[in-house]
Amino acid sequence: MDFSFNLKRTANASAWRVLPNRWDFVAFPLIICIIAMAAIGFHETLAPMSTLKTQAISLDPTNLPEYAMRTTLRMLAAMVASLTFTLVYGTLAAKSRRAGMVLVPILDILQSVPVLGYISFTVTFFLALFPGRVLGAELAAIFAIFTSQAWNMTFSFYQSLRTVPRDLDEVSRGFHLTSWQRFWKLEVPFSMPGLIWNMMMSMSGGWFFVVASEAITVGNNTITLPGIGAYLAQAISDKNLHAIGWVILAMTVVILAYDQFMFRPLVAWADKFRMETTSSGNAPESWLLDLIRRTHLIHRLLVPLGWMFAKAARVNFTLPAFGGPRFHIPQREKTSRIGDIVWAALVLLATVYVVYRVVAYVRTGVSLDEVWHVLVLGLITLLRVVVLIAIASVIWVPIGVLIGLRPALAEKVQPIAQFLAAFPANLLFPVFVIAIVRFHLNPDIWLSPLIVLGTQWYILFNVIAGASSYPNDYREAAKNFHIRGWQWWRQAMLPGIFPYYVTGAITASGGAWNASIVAEFVQWGDTKVAAHGLGAYIAQTTAAGDYPKIIVGIAVMSLFVTLFNRLLWRPMFAYAEAKLRLD
């Protein structure tokens, strides 16, 4: 045998695997465009603040591509920050019992604080952090978008960590994996399908509040950043229906781009983390993921990056707070109880101090009668939220299961659902304002549907994630035992998706309260329509720059959301965690 020939052929094959092929020439322009877009956007953030005043928002459609690029980069930066926050915060809340005692209630409160509430107090901080630079205003906008994305993702990741099947956890411990290795090898992969669908929902939630983040008005201070949200705010102010039509077109293009270049590849990639031993036969696909896999040079360039991540996941490192076996030693349990008492006392003291300082500040501009008035407005908004949550659940749970069990259908519905979830309520202001004024309708009733735009999609996306993660083994077993109809829903599907539904309902509640600020006080040009409710109160006081009343409104909203979660959703979540784990 001619070994020299074989060596030569092997060397030539290796060289061909490194040389670019036709797929590389298709993928390279896409990568170059993304890098160039990021570089241009970063350069514009370093411009002086004076450029925002000299470059007023123009409704010329030719400016929309640039505005769309700026908005896309802000939302991507907020998504990266949200993912980092999710992994750190969700892990601490799920793994550390004492941290969870504080972090989970704080997460309820953070979710309940409206986006306008964050903007009211963070704009000054970020502008002072980078004085005279657009970067300060950009960070304020990114942080506002972050607050509309992070909580939903964190709740999803927390729910996944708390419901990892016990048998898989026992196997990982049997292989003596450290807490670090178990996190990357078991817990993060298990959470991926649900987390990615919630990332889509969070991106859509960012679109819902993109106007508030790019056209910031607090008291006499107005900061307008170039972007689709600022363009839409200007179109609403000018009553320009043609400009609103261009906004819808631009949003459609950007959402489709996000779907094709980011979310669809992620969904196709995450399908390998489904918990099952039999294949579903209808795996989701992505042309971009297939393109990258077919390339030679780009694939080779990505190999070292994948090797580094794999190597980091296998590091023999134990997180001090989480690792190690759990031994039931009486002395240790006694020490733990003492530690819990001390920790609870410290948390209580800190809470009392914060409440005292807030009350002292609020008393300077708010009377007790005003507080009672705000509580009544909160009850009105609570009634709207409860009714809309119930309606959304009845409609979207069956539809979400239908979509989630059919990957081929999910691929078709995914961009449509993303677009509908991202559709800002501001675009419907002309229809609602004109109809209410012309037909003398009751705003308390007819403005309520706008809240649905910030409610139903959380439930839909989480149910889709739950149905997508439902083991094919269980579906086959139900089919073999001829379980169908209502029995199939009651005994098979609803228990399987229930933890995901509760996560969606919790975030839907917070989303509805946030949406009430946009929905209960609407404006079309100079015409304003307001409903009775806490959302309208916060919107009006924010526009007036009345900080004591803003704080009261935010505090009451946080109180209602937190109590609602504690009395209803948390017990349901605990039940799902204890009784409905897919073990």
C-alpha positions as CSV (number, residue, x, y, z in Angstrom):
1,M,0.0,0.0,0.0
2,D,1.3,3.5,-0.9
3,F,1.3,5.2,2.6
4,S,2.7,8.4,1.1
5,F,-0.3,8.7,-1.1
6,N,-2.7,8.2,1.8
7,L,-0.9,10.8,3.9
8,K,-1.0,13.2,1.0
9,R,-4.7,12.6,0.5
10,T,-5.4,13.1,4.2
11,A,-3.4,16.3,4.2
12,N,-5.3,17.6,1.2
13,A,-8.7,16.7,2.8
14,S,-7.7,18.6,5.9
15,A,-6.6,21.6,3.8
16,W,-9.9,21.5,2.0
17,R,-11.8,21.5,5.3
18,V,-10.0,24.7,6.3
19,L,-10.3,26.5,2.9
20,P,-13.5,28.5,2.5
21,N,-16.3,26.9,0.4
22,R,-19.3,28.5,-1.3
23,W,-21.3,28.6,2.0
24,D,-18.5,30.6,3.6
25,F,-18.9,33.2,0.9
26,V,-22.6,33.5,1.7
27,A,-22.0,33.7,5.5
28,F,-19.1,36.1,5.5
29,P,-21.2,39.1,4.3
30,L,-23.7,38.5,7.0
31,I,-21.0,38.5,9.7
32,I,-19.3,41.6,8.3
33,C,-22.6,43.5,8.2
34,I,-23.3,42.6,11.8
35,I,-19.8,43.7,12.9
36,A,-20.1,47.0,10.9
37,M,-23.6,47.7,12.3
38,A,-22.3,47.2,15.9
39,A,-19.2,49.4,15.2
40,I,-21.3,52.3,13.7
41,G,-23.8,52.1,16.6
42,F,-21.0,52.2,19.2
43,H,-19.3,55.2,17.5
44,E,-22.6,57.1,17.5
45,T,-23.0,56.6,21.3
46,L,-19.8,58.5,21.9
47,A,-21.1,61.6,20.2
48,P,-21.7,64.8,22.3
49,M,-25.2,65.2,23.8
50,S,-25.7,68.4,21.7
51,T,-26.2,66.2,18.6
52,L,-29.5,64.9,20.0
53,K,-30.8,68.5,20.0
54,T,-29.4,69.4,16.5
55,Q,-30.6,66.1,14.9
56,A,-34.4,66.2,15.5
57,I,-36.5,63.2,14.7
58,S,-37.5,63.3,11.1
59,L,-40.6,61.5,9.8
60,D,-38.9,61.0,6.4
61,P,-39.1,57.2,5.8
62,T,-35.6,57.2,4.4
63,N,-34.3,57.7,8.0
64,L,-36.1,54.5,9.2
65,P,-33.2,52.1,8.3
66,E,-30.8,54.1,10.5
67,Y,-33.4,54.4,13.3
68,A,-34.2,50.6,13.1
69,M,-30.4,49.8,13.4
70,R,-30.1,52.0,16.6
71,T,-33.2,50.4,18.1
72,T,-32.0,46.9,17.2
73,L,-28.6,47.4,18.9
74,R,-30.2,48.8,22.0
75,M,-32.5,45.8,22.3
76,L,-29.7,43.4,21.7
77,A,-27.5,45.1,24.3
78,A,-30.5,44.9,26.8
79,M,-31.0,41.2,25.9
80,V,-27.3,40.4,26.7
81,A,-27.6,42.2,30.0
82,S,-30.9,40.4,30.8
83,L,-29.3,37.0,30.0
84,T,-26.4,37.7,32.3
85,F,-28.7,38.9,35.0
86,T,-30.9,35.8,34.6
87,L,-28.1,33.3,35.0
88,V,-26.7,35.0,38.1
89,Y,-29.9,36.1,39.9
90,G,-31.9,33.1,39.0
91,T,-29.2,30.7,40.2
92,L,-28.8,32.5,43.5
93,A,-32.6,32.6,44.1
94,A,-33.0,28.9,43.3
95,K,-29.9,27.5,44.9
96,S,-29.4,29.5,48.1
97,R,-32.2,29.2,50.5
98,R,-31.4,32.4,52.4
99,A,-30.8,34.3,49.3
100,G,-34.1,33.0,47.9
101,M,-35.9,34.4,50.9
102,V,-35.0,37.9,49.8
103,L,-34.3,37.6,46.1
104,V,-37.7,36.1,45.1
105,P,-39.8,38.8,46.8
106,I,-37.5,41.4,45.4
107,L,-38.0,39.9,41.9
108,D,-41.8,40.2,42.4
109,I,-41.3,43.9,43.4
110,L,-38.9,44.6,40.5
111,Q,-41.4,43.1,38.1
112,S,-44.2,45.2,39.4
113,V,-42.3,48.5,39.2
114,P,-43.3,50.1,35.8
115,V,-40.8,51.0,33.2
116,L,-41.8,54.7,33.6
117,G,-41.0,54.3,37.3
118,Y,-37.4,53.2,36.5
119,I,-37.0,55.9,33.9
120,S,-38.1,58.6,36.3
121,F,-35.1,57.9,38.6
122,T,-32.4,56.4,36.4
123,V,-32.2,59.0,33.7
124,T,-30.4,61.5,35.9
125,F,-28.0,58.8,37.2
126,F,-26.9,57.7,33.7
127,L,-26.6,61.2,32.4
128,A,-24.4,62.1,35.3
129,L,-22.3,59.0,34.8
130,F,-21.3,60.2,31.3
131,P,-21.9,63.9,31.3
132,G,-22.2,65.6,27.9
133,R,-22.2,62.3,26.0
134,V,-25.0,60.4,24.2
135,L,-23.7,57.3,25.9
136,G,-25.5,58.3,29.2
137,A,-28.9,58.6,27.4
138,E,-28.2,55.4,25.5
139,L,-27.5,53.5,28.8
140,A,-30.7,54.9,30.3
141,A,-32.7,53.6,27.3
142,I,-31.0,50.2,27.4
143,F,-31.7,50.0,31.1
144,A,-35.3,50.8,30.5
145,I,-35.6,48.0,27.9
146,F,-33.7,45.7,30.2
147,T,-36.4,46.2,32.9
148,S,-39.0,45.1,30.4
149,Q,-37.0,41.9,29.5
150,A,-35.1,40.6,32.5
151,W,-37.8,39.6,35.0
152,N,-39.6,37.3,32.6
153,M,-36.4,35.4,31.7
154,T,-35.3,35.2,35.4
155,F,-38.7,33.7,36.5
156,S,-38.4,31.1,33.7
157,F,-34.8,30.2,34.6
158,Y,-35.7,30.1,38.3
159,Q,-38.7,27.8,37.6
160,S,-36.5,25.5,35.5
161,L,-33.9,25.2,38.2
162,R,-36.5,24.4,40.8
163,T,-38.1,21.7,38.7
164,V,-35.1,19.7,37.4
165,P,-36.1,16.0,37.5
166,R,-34.8,14.3,40.6
167,D,-33.5,11.3,38.7
168,L,-31.2,13.5,36.5
169,D,-30.0,15.4,39.6
170,E,-29.2,12.1,41.3
171,V,-27.3,10.8,38.3
172,S,-25.2,14.0,38.1
173,R,-24.4,13.6,41.8
174,G,-23.6,9.9,41.2
175,F,-21.0,11.0,38.7
176,H,-19.6,13.3,41.3
177,L,-20.1,16.4,39.3
178,T,-19.4,19.6,41.2
179,S,-22.1,22.3,41.5
180,W,-20.3,24.3,38.7
181,Q,-20.3,21.2,36.3
182,R,-23.9,20.3,37.2
183,F,-24.9,23.9,36.4
184,W,-23.5,23.8,32.9
185,K,-24.0,20.1,32.1
186,L,-27.6,19.6,33.5
187,E,-29.4,22.7,34.8
188,V,-28.6,25.2,32.0
189,P,-29.3,22.7,29.2
190,F,-32.6,21.6,30.9
191,S,-33.7,25.2,31.1
192,M,-32.8,26.1,27.5
193,P,-36.1,25.4,25.6
194,G,-38.1,27.4,28.1
195,L,-35.5,30.2,28.4
196,I,-35.3,30.7,24.7
197,W,-39.0,31.1,24.3
198,N,-39.0,33.5,27.2
199,M,-36.2,35.4,25.5
200,M,-38.5,35.9,22.5
201,M,-41.2,37.1,24.8
202,S,-38.8,39.5,26.5
203,M,-37.7,40.9,23.2
204,S,-41.3,41.5,22.3
205,G,-41.9,43.1,25.7
206,G,-39.0,45.5,24.9
207,W,-40.8,46.5,21.8
208,F,-43.9,47.2,23.8
209,F,-42.1,49.9,25.7
210,V,-39.7,51.1,23.1
211,V,-41.5,54.5,22.9
212,A,-41.0,55.1,26.6
213,S,-37.3,54.2,26.4
214,E,-36.4,56.3,23.4
215,A,-38.7,59.3,23.9
216,I,-38.1,60.0,27.6
217,T,-40.1,62.8,29.3
218,V,-39.8,63.3,33.0
219,G,-41.1,66.7,34.2
220,N,-39.4,69.4,32.1
221,N,-36.7,67.1,30.8
222,T,-37.2,65.5,27.4
223,I,-34.6,63.2,25.8
224,T,-35.2,61.8,22.4
225,L,-32.9,59.2,21.0
226,P,-32.9,58.2,17.3
227,G,-34.9,55.0,16.9
228,I,-38.2,53.5,15.9
229,G,-39.8,54.3,19.2
230,A,-38.9,58.0,19.0
231,Y,-40.1,58.0,15.3
232,L,-43.5,56.5,16.5
233,A,-43.8,59.0,19.3
234,Q,-43.3,61.9,16.8
235,A,-45.8,60.3,14.4
236,I,-48.4,60.1,17.2
237,S,-47.7,63.7,18.3
238,D,-48.1,64.9,14.6
239,K,-51.1,62.7,13.9
240,N,-49.3,61.3,10.9
241,L,-51.0,58.0,9.9
242,H,-48.6,57.5,6.9
243,A,-45.6,57.6,9.3
244,I,-47.3,55.0,11.6
245,G,-47.7,52.8,8.5
246,W,-43.9,53.1,7.9
247,V,-43.3,52.2,11.5
248,I,-45.3,49.0,11.2
249,L,-43.3,48.1,8.1
250,A,-40.0,48.8,9.8
251,M,-41.0,46.8,12.9
252,T,-42.0,43.9,10.7
253,V,-38.7,43.8,9.0
254,V,-36.7,44.0,12.2
255,I,-38.8,41.4,14.0
256,L,-38.4,39.0,11.0
257,A,-34.6,39.7,11.1
258,Y,-34.4,38.8,14.8
259,D,-36.5,35.7,14.2
260,Q,-34.3,34.4,11.3
261,F,-30.9,35.4,12.5
262,M,-31.3,34.9,16.3
263,F,-34.3,33.1,17.6
264,R,-34.9,30.4,15.0
265,P,-31.3,29.2,15.1
266,L,-31.5,29.2,18.9
267,V,-34.7,27.2,18.9
268,A,-33.3,24.6,16.5
269,W,-30.0,24.4,18.5
270,A,-31.9,24.0,21.8
271,D,-34.0,21.1,20.5
272,K,-31.2,18.7,21.4
273,F,-31.8,19.6,25.1
274,R,-35.3,18.2,25.1
275,M,-35.8,15.7,28.0
276,E,-36.8,12.5,26.2
277,T,-35.5,9.1,25.0
278,T,-37.5,8.9,21.8
279,S,-37.3,11.4,18.9
280,S,-40.3,13.5,18.1
281,G,-39.6,13.2,14.4
282,N,-40.3,16.9,13.7
283,A,-37.3,18.7,14.9
284,P,-37.2,22.5,14.3
285,E,-34.9,23.7,11.6
286,S,-33.0,26.9,10.8
287,W,-31.4,27.8,7.5
288,L,-28.8,29.9,9.2
289,L,-27.8,27.1,11.5
290,D,-27.6,24.8,8.6
291,L,-25.5,27.4,6.7
292,I,-23.0,27.7,9.5
293,R,-22.7,24.0,9.8
294,R,-21.9,23.6,6.1
295,T,-19.2,26.3,6.1
296,H,-15.5,25.2,6.3
297,L,-13.6,28.3,7.5
298,I,-16.3,29.8,9.7
299,H,-17.0,26.4,11.3
300,R,-13.3,26.0,12.0
301,L,-13.1,29.5,13.5
302,L,-16.0,28.6,15.8
303,V,-14.4,25.3,17.0
304,P,-11.9,26.9,19.4
305,L,-14.7,29.0,20.9
306,G,-16.8,25.9,21.5
307,W,-13.8,24.1,22.9
308,M,-13.2,26.9,25.4
309,F,-16.8,26.8,26.6
310,A,-16.8,23.0,27.0
311,K,-13.5,23.2,28.9
312,A,-14.8,25.9,31.2
313,A,-18.0,23.8,31.9
314,R,-15.8,20.8,32.9
315,V,-13.6,22.8,35.4
316,N,-13.5,21.0,38.7
317,F,-14.9,23.9,40.7
318,T,-17.5,23.9,43.5
319,L,-19.5,27.0,44.2
320,P,-19.1,27.5,48.0
321,A,-22.8,28.3,48.7
322,F,-24.3,25.5,46.6
323,G,-22.0,22.5,46.4
324,G,-21.5,19.4,48.5
325,P,-24.0,16.8,49.8
326,R,-26.7,17.7,52.2
327,F,-26.2,15.9,55.5
328,H,-28.9,16.1,58.2
329,I,-26.8,16.7,61.3
330,P,-28.7,18.0,64.3
331,Q,-26.0,20.5,65.3
332,R,-25.8,21.8,61.8
333,E,-29.6,22.1,61.6
334,K,-29.6,24.1,64.9
335,T,-26.8,26.4,63.6
336,S,-28.8,26.8,60.4
337,R,-32.0,27.8,62.3
338,I,-30.0,30.4,64.3
339,G,-28.5,31.7,61.0
340,D,-32.0,32.0,59.5
341,I,-33.2,34.0,62.5
342,V,-30.3,36.4,62.3
343,W,-30.7,36.7,58.5
344,A,-34.4,37.4,58.7
345,A,-33.8,40.0,61.4
346,L,-31.2,41.8,59.2
347,V,-33.6,41.8,56.3
348,L,-36.4,43.1,58.4
349,L,-34.3,45.9,59.8
350,A,-33.2,46.9,56.3
351,T,-36.8,46.8,55.1
352,V,-38.0,49.0,58.0
353,Y,-35.3,51.5,57.4
354,V,-36.0,51.8,53.7
355,V,-39.7,52.1,54.3
356,Y,-39.1,54.8,56.9
357,R,-37.0,56.9,54.5
358,V,-39.5,56.5,51.7
359,V,-42.4,57.5,53.9
360,A,-40.5,60.5,55.2
361,Y,-39.9,61.7,51.7
362,V,-43.4,61.0,50.4
363,R,-45.1,62.8,53.3
364,T,-43.6,66.1,52.0
365,G,-46.0,66.1,49.0
366,V,-48.7,63.5,49.6
367,S,-51.6,63.5,52.1
368,L,-53.2,60.5,53.6
369,D,-56.4,61.1,51.6
370,E,-54.2,60.9,48.4
371,V,-52.9,57.5,49.5
372,W,-56.4,56.1,50.0
373,H,-57.3,57.5,46.6
374,V,-54.4,55.7,45.0
375,L,-55.3,52.4,46.8
376,V,-58.8,52.6,45.3
377,L,-57.3,53.2,41.8
378,G,-55.1,50.2,42.4
379,L,-58.2,48.0,43.2
380,I,-59.8,49.1,39.9
381,T,-56.7,48.2,37.9
382,L,-56.4,44.9,39.8
383,L,-60.0,44.0,38.7
384,R,-59.0,44.7,35.1
385,V,-55.8,42.6,35.4
386,V,-57.6,39.6,37.0
387,V,-60.3,39.5,34.3
388,L,-57.8,39.8,31.5
389,I,-55.6,37.1,32.9
390,A,-58.5,34.8,33.1
391,I,-59.6,35.5,29.5
392,A,-56.1,35.2,28.2
393,S,-55.6,31.8,29.9
394,V,-58.8,30.4,28.5
395,I,-57.9,31.4,25.0
396,W,-54.1,30.9,24.8
397,V,-53.5,27.7,26.8
398,P,-55.1,25.4,24.3
399,I,-53.6,27.3,21.4
400,G,-50.1,27.3,23.0
401,V,-50.3,23.5,23.5
402,L,-51.4,23.0,19.9
403,I,-48.4,25.0,18.7
404,G,-45.9,23.6,21.1
405,L,-46.6,20.0,20.2
406,R,-46.0,20.7,16.5
407,P,-42.5,22.0,15.8
408,A,-43.3,22.6,12.1
409,L,-46.3,24.7,13.1
410,A,-44.3,26.5,15.8
411,E,-41.8,27.5,13.1
412,K,-44.6,29.2,11.1
413,V,-46.3,30.7,14.1
414,Q,-43.2,31.9,15.8
415,P,-42.6,35.1,13.8
416,I,-46.3,35.9,13.7
417,A,-46.5,35.6,17.5
418,Q,-43.4,37.6,18.0
419,F,-44.8,40.4,15.8
420,L,-48.1,40.4,17.6
421,A,-46.4,40.4,21.0
422,A,-44.1,43.2,19.9
423,F,-46.9,45.3,18.5
424,P,-46.9,48.5,20.7
425,A,-50.2,49.6,22.1
426,N,-49.3,53.1,20.9
427,L,-50.1,52.1,17.3
428,L,-53.7,51.5,18.3
429,F,-54.2,54.8,20.0
430,P,-55.7,56.5,16.9
431,V,-58.4,53.8,16.6
432,F,-59.3,53.8,20.3
433,V,-59.2,57.5,20.9
434,I,-61.2,58.3,17.8
435,A,-63.8,55.6,18.5
436,I,-64.2,56.6,22.2
437,V,-64.5,60.3,21.5
438,R,-66.8,59.9,18.5
439,F,-69.2,57.3,20.0
440,H,-69.0,58.6,23.6
441,L,-67.8,55.3,24.9
442,N,-66.8,54.6,28.5
443,P,-62.9,54.7,28.7
444,D,-62.9,52.5,31.8
445,I,-64.2,49.6,29.6
446,W,-63.0,50.3,26.1
447,L,-59.4,51.1,27.0
448,S,-59.0,47.8,28.9
449,P,-58.4,45.7,25.7
450,L,-55.1,47.6,25.3
451,I,-53.8,45.9,28.5
452,V,-54.2,42.5,26.8
453,L,-51.3,43.4,24.5
454,G,-49.1,43.3,27.5
455,T,-50.7,40.2,29.1
456,Q,-51.6,37.3,26.8
457,W,-48.3,36.7,25.1
458,Y,-46.5,35.8,28.3
459,I,-49.0,33.0,28.8
460,L,-48.8,31.9,25.2
461,F,-45.0,31.8,24.9
462,N,-44.6,30.0,28.2
463,V,-47.3,27.4,27.3
464,I,-45.5,26.9,24.0
465,A,-42.3,26.4,25.8
466,G,-43.9,23.9,28.2
467,A,-45.5,21.9,25.4
468,S,-42.3,22.0,23.4
469,S,-40.4,20.6,26.4
470,Y,-43.0,17.9,27.1
471,P,-41.3,14.5,26.8
472,N,-42.2,12.6,23.7
473,D,-42.0,9.4,25.8
474,Y,-45.1,10.6,27.8
475,R,-47.0,11.5,24.6
476,E,-46.3,8.0,23.2
477,A,-47.4,6.4,26.5
478,A,-50.7,8.4,26.6
479,K,-51.3,7.4,23.0
480,N,-50.6,3.7,23.7
481,F,-53.0,3.7,26.7
482,H,-55.6,5.5,24.5
483,I,-55.8,8.5,26.8
484,R,-57.6,11.2,24.9
485,G,-60.0,14.1,25.2
486,W,-60.5,15.8,28.6
487,Q,-58.7,12.9,30.3
488,W,-55.6,13.6,28.2
489,W,-55.8,17.3,29.2
490,R,-56.4,16.6,32.9
491,Q,-54.0,13.8,33.5
492,A,-51.2,14.3,30.9
493,M,-50.9,17.7,29.3
494,L,-52.1,20.2,31.9
495,P,-49.9,18.8,34.7
496,G,-46.9,18.8,32.3
497,I,-47.3,22.5,31.3
498,F,-48.6,23.8,34.6
499,P,-45.2,25.0,36.0
500,Y,-44.7,26.9,32.7
501,Y,-48.2,28.3,32.8
502,V,-47.7,29.6,36.3
503,T,-44.4,31.3,35.3
504,G,-46.2,32.9,32.3
505,A,-49.1,34.0,34.5
506,I,-46.8,35.6,37.1
507,T,-45.0,37.6,34.4
508,A,-48.3,38.2,32.6
509,S,-49.6,39.8,35.8
510,G,-46.5,42.1,36.0
511,G,-46.8,42.8,32.2
512,A,-50.5,43.7,32.6
513,W,-49.8,46.2,35.4
514,N,-47.0,47.8,33.3
515,A,-49.3,47.9,30.2
516,S,-52.0,49.7,32.3
517,I,-49.7,52.7,32.4
518,V,-49.8,52.9,28.6
519,A,-53.4,51.6,28.2
520,E,-55.3,53.7,30.8
521,F,-54.0,57.1,29.6
522,V,-53.8,57.4,25.8
523,Q,-53.1,60.3,23.6
524,W,-53.5,61.1,19.9
525,G,-52.2,64.5,19.0
526,D,-53.8,66.9,21.5
527,T,-56.7,64.6,22.3
528,K,-56.2,62.7,25.6
529,V,-58.5,59.9,27.0
530,A,-58.0,58.5,30.5
531,A,-59.6,55.7,32.4
532,H,-59.8,55.4,36.2
533,G,-56.9,53.3,37.4
534,L,-53.4,53.2,38.9
535,G,-51.8,53.1,35.5
536,A,-53.3,56.4,34.4
537,Y,-52.3,57.9,37.8
538,I,-48.6,57.0,37.3
539,A,-48.5,58.1,33.7
540,Q,-50.0,61.5,34.6
541,T,-47.8,62.1,37.6
542,T,-44.7,61.0,35.7
543,A,-45.5,63.5,32.9
544,A,-45.9,66.2,35.6
545,G,-42.6,65.2,37.3
546,D,-44.3,64.9,40.7
547,Y,-41.8,62.6,42.4
548,P,-43.7,62.0,45.7
549,K,-46.8,61.0,43.9
550,I,-44.8,58.8,41.5
551,I,-43.3,57.0,44.4
552,V,-46.8,56.4,46.0
553,G,-48.1,55.1,42.7
554,I,-45.1,52.7,42.2
555,A,-45.3,51.6,45.8
556,V,-49.0,50.8,45.6
557,M,-48.5,49.0,42.3
558,S,-45.7,46.9,43.8
559,L,-47.8,46.1,46.9
560,F,-50.7,44.8,44.8
561,V,-48.5,42.8,42.5
562,T,-46.5,41.3,45.3
563,L,-49.6,40.4,47.4
564,F,-51.3,38.9,44.3
565,N,-48.2,36.8,43.6
566,R,-47.8,35.7,47.2
567,L,-51.5,34.8,47.8
568,L,-52.2,33.1,44.4
569,W,-49.3,32.4,42.1
570,R,-46.6,31.4,44.6
571,P,-48.8,28.7,46.2
572,M,-49.6,27.4,42.7
573,F,-45.9,27.4,41.8
574,A,-45.1,25.5,45.0
575,Y,-47.7,22.9,44.2
576,A,-46.3,22.5,40.6
577,E,-42.8,22.2,42.0
578,A,-43.8,19.5,44.6
579,K,-46.4,17.5,42.7
580,L,-46.0,18.0,39.0
581,R,-42.3,17.5,38.3
582,L,-41.5,15.4,35.3
583,D,-39.5,12.8,37.2
